[in-house]
Amino acid sequence: MSNIINIILENQNKQKADNETKFEAHLQVINATNIFIENNDKGLISKSTFSQVFNFDREALEAVQGFFELLNSQTRIRTSITSKTDVNGDDYYWIVANGRNGSLEFKLMDFEGLSKLLKAHINKTHIFKVDFAELYNEAISA
């Protein structure tokens, strides 16, 4: 490639990054405390309903933890608009996240407030910085 093309492409990337930074500066940052409506009038979920997640089995808990990792990394995800129902009658979302080395797909059991989290992530209305361990500690605190 010619030198001028490299310069143009570098400028495009820099401008794109600057625009994204400016956009994100106006978004609410969600953490393990302010995600809950008990702590924040703009919270997304309640402690009592989210605490039901802690009754999930190991595989489902790992999926929830992985979901929050995707939210934190701002990884683009694909899923259906509404939940699906498995053979046991349990509602879930099928989550697909593409990465550099392939795609990650997993079943995420539905819980109250999950659709709000999905919408906030997909529509980029919030920035997530939620550690699952901190989320657990906050949810079980009275």
Buried (B, 14 or more C-beta within 10 A) or exposed (E): EEEEEEEEEEEEEEEEEEEEEEEEEEEEEBBBBBBBBBBBEEBBBBBEBBEEBEEBEEEBBEBBBBBBBBBBEEEEBEBEEEBEEEEEEEEBBEBEBEEEEEEBEBBBBBBEBBBBBBEBBEEEEBBBBBBBEBBBEBBEEE
